[in-house]
Amino acid sequence: MAAVFDDGLLDDEDALRSAEPVLRNLAEGGARVRREAVSAADSVAETVARLGGTQPRAVLAAGPDSRLLRAVLEPVCPVPFVAWPGAGLPGWAGALDLVVVLAPEGSDPATAAGVAEANRRGCPLVVATPEDSLVGRHVPGRDATLLPTVTGDQLATATVMLDLLDRLALGPDTDPEVVATALDDVAVSCGPFRDLAVNPAKLLASGIAETSPLLWGGTVLAARAARRVAESVRRSTGRAALAADAEHLLPVIAAAPQSDVFADPFADDGADLRPSLVILDDGSPDPVVAETRARLQAQADATGVRVETVTTEADGDVARYASLLATGNFAARYLEIGLSG
């Protein structure tokens, strides 16, 4: 028999205490952003002084963590932007192109090889990674800068890099303190000892507990946050969770079986959980996003599919992404706690 969700555990001190290490790690997201900003401050200033007077032919984000930079930069970068998550560098990359690399752990040999290749080609290079890591040891070069990182946190590491690119007029306004404050606000509103009745993450966990959640974000960053939250739900609970574009979600919602008010949840083996729709709303004014959301909402209403919405009032694209992601990650952990009884 599948585990039954007990929302009483979300306000149970013993249950919350057992999950304290994981919840504390989520709550410290803002502190990690600040630590990375302080650690990299001198290197960021040095890089701005060195590269600020010229605009590169292109910006190339290399390595497996390049996708987050693509989600932020691709719509606004004033020069061609390419994310290259595979090994090495594309053949055209050279001395006119700025190569940026995120390596929060710094242990990937393929990323280290890509950094060494960028140095050999004479590319201006900026790498955010631990100084004493495998990747970090390959950074030193004539046109290379290392942004020393200390937390291993992908979002915090990306925030430092985006702050640099903002100062080089290559990316959107990104202030690490604004991102950190957004994460702090989520830590307060979604904290373990904030009651279920007023806790957005606990309410979300309760809302999707007896469902297979379908997650959707209308913008590039909200969609990325949806994918990351779906991964977190799967890891935390072992249950199915899908993040996808509206065109893929609409047929699933349309095919949802009608709910049976007489069904016994204790007799259900969990194999036929109905879907729920989770909308990650970053406040985009784009009319296409609004129209697509309305289509999803209408289809969910037509088939009786529950709809949950995660919102944010954070300032700036990166801060809103961080806020949505943190709220979803808290909800995934509360879902795990509620199913543990």
C-alpha positions, 0 to 999 in steps of 0.5 A: 500500500502506498504511503498516506500523507499526514498533514499533521506531521508538518506541524509536529515538532518531532517530525520536523526535528528529524528533518532539521538538517535538510530544512536548515540547508534550504533556509541557508540559501541566502547566506550561501549567496552572500558568502559567494559574493564576498569570496569573489568580490576582489576577483569580480572587481579585477575582471570588470577592470580588465574586460569592461572596456571592450565587448566580446564577439560572443559569450560562451557558457561552457560546462554542464552547469551552463544551462542556468546561465542560458536561461538568464542570458539568452533573451537579453545578452547584447552579443551572441550567446551560446551554452555549451554543456558538452565536453571541450569548446566549439571549433569557432571559439577564440580570442574574441569570445568570452568563455564563462564556466560554472563549476560549483564542485570543481571536480569534473575532468571534462570541465577542467579540460574545457578550461585548459582548452580555453586557455590554449586558444587565448579566450578571455576566461572567467571560471567560478569554482573552488580555488583548490579544485581540479577545475581551479588548478586549470584556470591560471592563464594570461587572460583567465580569472578565477572567481573563488567559490566556497559553498558548492551551491549552484545558484549562489555560484551562478549569482556571482557570475551573473553579477559580473556579467551585469557589470560588464553590460552583458546580462540583466541586473543581478544584485547578489544581495537582492537574490539573497534577500529573496531566499531569506524571505522564502526561508521565513515564510516557508520555515518549519515552525511557521504554521501550515495555515500560513505556510506556502510550502506546507500548503503546496505539499498538502495540495499535491500530496495525493496527486501526481503533480504536473509543473508548468512555468511560463517563462524560460526561468520559471520553466527551469524552476519547474523542472528543478522542483519536479526533480526535487519531488521525485528525489524526496518521495519517489513519486512521479512528477512532470515538468513540461511545456503546456502542449505536453501537459494539456493532453495529460490534464484532458485525459485525467479520470474523473475524481471519485468522492467515494474512493477510499484513500487507504485502500488505494495502492497509489497507482492511479493518482490523479494529476494536479497542476502546479503553476510557477508564476514569476509575474511575467507580463507577457500576454502569451504566458497569460494566454497559455496559463488560461488554457491550462487553467480552463482545461484543469477546471473542465476535468476537475484537476486541482490547481496550485499556484506558486507566486513571488514578489521578488525583484528581478529575474534571478531573484524570482527564479530563486524564490520559486525554486526555494519554495518548491524545494521546501514543499518537496521536503514537507511532502516527504515528511508528510509521507513518512508517517 
